[in-house]
Amino acid sequence: MEDIKIFAVIGSSSHTNETINSGNALFIQAKEENEQQSLVREIALAVRGDTVKLSNGLYLVITADR
């Protein structure tokens, strides 16, 4: 069974490092929603990850350890 990990957390200007503890994951703060969505797609494609949008507007890029 493959372990799943959070590779990146992508937020918008309303999400700050002080309110988000991303642990070992990369935290990226986009300036606006369009940039946030572009970053999510680009990062997920680069690491062959899947994306999850949370109800608070954060996106997670999750990957399986290979």
C-alpha positions in Angstrom: 0.0 0.0 0.0 1.3 3.4 -0.9 1.5 6.2 1.7 -0.3 9.4 0.8 1.3 12.7 1.8 0.4 16.4 1.4 3.0 17.9 -1.0 1.7 21.4 -1.0 -1.0 23.7 0.5 -2.1 26.5 -1.8 -4.0 29.4 -0.3 -5.1 32.9 -1.3 -4.4 36.3 0.3 -6.9 35.5 3.1 -4.7 32.5 4.2 -1.5 33.4 6.0 1.4 31.5 7.4 0.2 32.5 10.9 -3.1 30.8 10.5 -2.0 27.8 8.4 0.4 25.2 9.8 1.3 23.2 6.7 3.8 20.9 8.6 6.3 19.5 6.1 4.2 20.5 3.1 5.1 23.5 1.0 2.7 26.5 1.7 2.2 28.9 -1.3 0.1 32.0 -1.0 -1.5 33.2 -4.3 -2.5 36.8 -4.9 -5.9 36.0 -6.3 -8.1 33.0 -7.0 -7.1 32.6 -10.7 -3.5 32.5 -9.7 -4.3 30.0 -6.9 -6.0 27.6 -9.4 -3.2 27.9 -11.9 -0.6 27.1 -9.3 -2.6 24.1 -8.1 -2.8 22.7 -11.6 0.9 23.3 -12.4 2.2 21.8 -9.2 -0.1 18.8 -9.4 1.1 18.1 -12.9 4.7 18.5 -12.0 4.6 16.0 -9.1 1.9 13.8 -10.6 -0.3 14.6 -7.7 -4.1 14.9 -7.1 -5.8 18.0 -5.8 -8.4 18.5 -3.1 -10.3 21.8 -2.5 -11.3 22.3 1.1 -14.4 24.1 2.3 -12.2 27.0 3.6 -10.8 27.7 0.1 -7.4 26.0 0.6 -6.2 23.5 -2.0 -4.1 20.5 -1.2 -1.8 18.7 -3.6 -1.4 15.1 -2.4 1.0 12.5 -3.7 1.7 8.9 -3.1 5.2 7.9 -2.0 6.8 5.9 -4.8 
